[in-house]
Amino acid sequence: MGSPTGLSKYLKIIAIVAVAALLSSTITWLYLDATYSAILAQKEKEFRVKKLKAAWIFVGPVGDYGWTYGHYRGMCYVNETFDWLEVTYIESVSEGDCLKVIEKLISEGYQVIFTTSYGYMDPTLEAAKKYPSVIFFHCSGYKRYKNMGTYFADLYQIYYLNGLIAGALTKTNKIGYVAAHLIPEVIRHINAFTIGVNEVNPDATVYVIEIGAWYDPAKAREAAKTLIDVIGCDVLAFTEDSPTVVSLCEEYYKNGKPVYVFAHYSPMLKYGPNVCVSGQLVHWEVIYQDILMKIYLGIYNTTNLKNVDYWWLLKEGAVELGCDFGVPINPKFVDLLKSKYVEDPVFGKISVYDLVFKRLEQMKEEVPTFDPFTGPLYDTEGNLKAKPGERLGHDELWSMTWFVKNVVVWKGGGG
């Protein structure tokens, strides 16, 4: 457990910010106002008498080095930060077993339960209704209840930045994407990635193979090989919770066939030092820290979570561009990206490298001055989905079931 100074530091941080209406609107960025100043002013020792037991349910093994590992890191962070917190986790839980696992944790006295997969949404809601004295938070879903909130650190902005890089690197104009499931979350990421690709390379096409599993290294490898060997892709991105695709691309490189790739959710540079260009990194710890502290302070309870929905992005510090923490772009590719130029209507002639960081800064602003889902946007059938200048909002992104132009979902063999 962490030292008591963890609480002091956190109280100082959250004391600087304000709280939006907790019960009147969906919350994606929460602030503390004067209502809670009395709580924050109390001495730390008054908080330490209370112990909080929180449990995490993971869809994959913590060693997957992808989605589950990212959540595990976040859990470990809050465990070390808050000395009043006791944590546990259960890994590799199927959707069908989720409710049974929740009930086991409740029987062991856990007061807060985090369910970390989209497929856990309905069993979590069922449990929330059945156990009104327990607090639940479900990751990546949209159903809430009085004692059940939702949260997500979305990577669509990072996928867009990865797409800018991918579009500059491809020589075949064929870019591959290994997709776990074609649900709105993954479709949103594929679309953002493709928008980035086509911004710097309008001639490139993104080919998608769905493998039907969040964690299946064998299927991910098979799909990646199809994208490379059958379709001819020379750059890959993916949504599958292992470094399999990165390792495979490193194998191709060592065999004389460079195929570049982007890490997913966790640092994967070590699995592909010659081919892993960048990637998407997540900081679940910032969300877990905020949620747990607000539960601890009594701001969140078993009756007021119906409208609590975290949707944190770059500006909240929940996501990061990179193939490793602090490494936004693999140094091996910096000079190459600096040598490739595009024409931008605002910046004029600019290197892809500089464009990536310009866009990164724009999307980090408190009110972002750029978003990849800004019209005009067309789907694969040529239908206008966003008018010129129109920016798609939260609900439209969360319900996205259509693909932007230049996306091809591969229906052939190998996936």
N, C-alpha and C positions, 0 to 999 in steps of 0.2 A: 504494500500500500504506500501511497505517497505521503509526504510530510504535510503538516497542517498549513504550511505556507502556500500550498496549492490553492486552498480556499481563499486565502487573503488576496492572492494575485487575481483570482477570478472575480472576486467581489469588486475589486478596484476596476477591472475591465468593464464589467456589466453596469457599474454605477455610472459610467460616462454616457450610456445610451438611454433611449426613451422607449416606452411600450405602446405599440399600436393597439387598437381596441381588440381585446382578447376574445370577446364573444360575438362581435358584430360582423367580422369579415374573415375570409381565409387569410392565414398568416404565412408569409414566406420569409419575412425578416422581422424579428421580434425585438422590441426595444423596452427598456425599463424606464418608467417615469417616476415622478415624485410619490406616487401611490406606494411604491415599494421602498422608499428611502429609509423608512423606519426599520424595515427588515434588514436592509443592507448595513445600517448603522450599528446593528447589534454586534456584540463581541463574538469572535469566532468560537469561543468555548461553548456558547449557547447552542451552536449548530452541531457540535461534535457529539452531543448526547444522543443524536438520532442516527441510526444506521439504515442504509438503504440497500436492498438486495435486488440486483438487476441481472437478467438472464438474456442471452442471445441465442437465437435459433438460426443455424446456417444451412444453406442448401447444398453446399459442397464441403470438402475437407478444408481445414484451415491451411493446409499446405498446398492448396491449388495455385497459389501465387497469382491469383486474379481477384475476382469479385469477393469471395469469402475471405481471402487473406486481407483484403483492404478493410473489411468490417472488423476482422480480428485485431488488426493494428489499432483501429479506433477504440475498440473495447480495452485493449491493453493500455492505451494512452490515458483514458479516464480512470482506469484502475490505479494507475500510478499517480494520477493527479489528485484524486479525492480520497482522503483517508477514511471518510465515512461511507465509502462505497464497497460493497462485496459483490463480486461478479462470478458468473459461470457461463458456460456455453455448451450447446450440443450441436455437433456437426453432422453433415451428410444426411439431413432429414428430408424425406420425400414429402411431397405435398399431401399425400394421403395420411401420413403419420403426424402431420403438424399439430392437429388438435390434441392428440394423445400426448405428445411431448409437452405442449403447453400445460396440460392438466397435471402432468408429472412435476413440472417446475412449480406450479402453484401449490401443490401438495407439500413441496419442500420449502415453502415460505417466501418465494420470490414475489416481490411487489410490483416490479416493472419488467415487462417482457418485450424485447425487440425481435420482430420476425422479419428476416432480411431477404425475402424473395417474393417476386410478384405473385407466384402461385400460392403463397401463404395467405393471401388477402381474405378470402372467404372464411377459412378456418379461424383466422384471427378475429374477424368480426363476430363469428359465432361464439368464440370464447369471451369476447368483450361483453356480449349480452348475457352470457351465462355467469360470468364472474365480475360483477359490478364494482367490487372493491379492489380490483387489480388494474393497473395502468398498462395500456398496450400502445406500442408504436410500430406501424407497419411500413416497410421500406418499398417504395416504387409503386404503390397502389393509390387508389383514389377513394376508397370507402372509409368513412370515419363514423365514430360513435361518441357518446358523451365521455367515455373513458378510453377512447382509441383515436390517436392522432396518426398522421402520415408524414413521411419525410423522404427526401431524395436529393442527392448531389448530382445534378445533371451535367453530362459531358458533351452536349451537342455543340457548344462553342469550341471545345477542344477538338472534336472531330472535324469541324470546319477548318481549323488551323492545320490539322494533319492533312486535310484534303488539299490545301494550298501547296503543301510540300509534295504530296503525292503527284499532283498534276504536273509539277515541274520536273519530277524525277523519271516519270515513265517514258520509255522509248517506243513501246509498242502501242501506246494509247489504250491499253487494256489494264484495268486495275481491278483487283479482286477483293471481295469481302466475305469472310466466313461468319455467318449469322447464326446465333443460337436458336432464336425463335423470331418470327416476323410479327412481333407485337408492336404497338405504337412506340414504345421506348426505343427499340432497335431500329424501326423504320425512321424515326426522327434522327437517329445518329447516322444512318446510311445516307439520308437526304442531306444532312448538314455536311457530311464528308464529301458528297458528290457536288454540292454547291461550291465548296472550296476547290475541288478538282477542276471544275469547269470555269471557275473565275480566272484561272491561270492557263487552262488548256481546254478550250471549248470542244476539241476533237476527241477527248478521252471519254471512254465509257466505263462505268463501274458494274462489274458482274458480281452477283450475289448468289451464294449457295447457303440454304438453310439446313442445319444439321439436326434440329429438333431436340437439342439438349443444351443446358447451360454449362455442363461440365462433361465433356466426352473427348478426351485427347485423341482417341483413335479416329473418331468421326471428323474431328477438326483437321487432323493430318490428311485424311483422305480427301476432304473438301479442298484443302489448300493445294494438294497435289493436282487435283482436277483443274483448279483455277490456273495453275502454272503450266502444267503439261498438256492439257487438252485445249484450254481457251487461249493461253498465251499471255497471261498476266505477268507483269514484272514488278508490281508493287501490291502489297496486301495490307488490309486492315481486318480486324475481327472483333467479334463479341463471343468469346468462349473463355471459360475461367481457368485457363492454364497457359503456360508459355509455349505450348506445342508449336503453334504457327511460327513463332519467332525462332525456335530451335530448328525447325524445318528449313526456314529461309537461310539460316546460317549454314546448314548442310549444303544447300544448293550453291551458296557462295564458295564454299571450300571445294566444291566439285567444278568450279569454273563458270557457274551460271548465277550472276548476282540477281537476287530478288529482294527488294527492300520491303520493310515491314514496320508497323507501328505497334508499340506496346499497348496493352489493355489493362487499365485499372491499377496495376501495380508496377514497380520498377522491373523492367525485363532486359535492360541493356546487357547484363552479364550473360544472357542466353543467346544474344546475337550482336556481339560487339562490332561486327563488320557490316551489319545489315539493318539493325534497329535504329531508325532515323530519329524518331520522337515517339510520342504516344500520349495517352490520357492517364493522369494520376488523380486519385481521389483522396480527400482528407475528411473521412467520416468523423474523425475525432472532434472537429469543430462543431458538428451538429450534435453528437452525443454529449459533448461538454455542455452545450446550451440547454438541451432537453433535461439532462439529469440535474443540473443546477436549479432549473426552474421547478422541477419536481421537489427537490430538496428544500427549496425556499417556500414551497406551498403555492407558487404561482400557477403551476399545473396541478390538477387533482383529478379525481375520478368522475367529475361532473362537467368539466369545461373544455374538453378536447375536441368537440364536434367540428370546430372550424380551424383546428391547428394543423396546418400543412406547410412543412418546410420544403421549399424548392430553391435550393441554394446553388449559386453558379460561381463564376469567376470573381465577381465583386465581393462575395461573402467569404472568399478564400476556401471554398469547399472543393475546388478542382484546380488542377495545375497542368500546364503543358510540359511534357517531357517523357523521356525513356528511363529516367531515374530522377529522384528528387534533386532539384537544383541543376538539372541538365536538360534544358528545354529542347535542345537539338544536339544530337551526337556530334562532337567536334569534327569527326571525319567528314561530315557533310556540309559544314559551314561555308567553306570556300566555294563549293559547287553551287550552293543556293544563292550566295552573293553574286555569282557570275551570271545568273539567269534573271532576265528582266521582263517585266510586263508593263502595260500601260494601264494606269488607274485613272478614272475620271476626276478624282480629287487630288491624288498625290502625283499624278503624271507618271513619267518613267521611273520605275522603282524596282529594286531587286526583290525577288521572292522572299529572301531572308528578311529584308527590312519590312516588307508588307506583312509578314507573319507577326512581327513585333508591334507594328502600328495597329493592326487589328486586335492584337492581344490587349494593348493599352486601352483601345476604344471600348472593348467589352468589359474591362475592369472598372470603368468609371461608375460612379454611384448611379447615374442615369446613363446607361450605355448609349454612345452615339453611333454604334454599329451593331447590327444583328444579322446573321446570315439568312434568316427567314424574313427578308424584306423583299417585297415584290418589285418587278413582276416575277412570279413563279408559276411554272406550268408543270402539269403532271405528264406522265409518259404518253398519254393520249392527246396531249396538246391542249387540255383544258386549263383555263386560267384559274389558279388557286389563290393567288394574292395579287391584287392590283399594284401598279407602280407606286412605290412609296409606302404601301401598306405593310405593316409588321404583324406577323402572326403572333397571337397571344398565348398565354399559358394553356387555356382549354383547347385551343386548336392544335397546339403541339402535342398535348397529352392524348389527344384522340386521333392522331395522324394515322391513316391507313392507306395513303396513296404515296407513290414514289415520284420524285422529280424526274424530269427528262434526263436521258442518258443513264438510267439505271435499268439493268436487265437481270431479272431473277432467273437463274439458270435451272432449267428443268431436265437437263440431260443426266447422265449417270455420274457417279462419283461423289454425291453429296447426300 
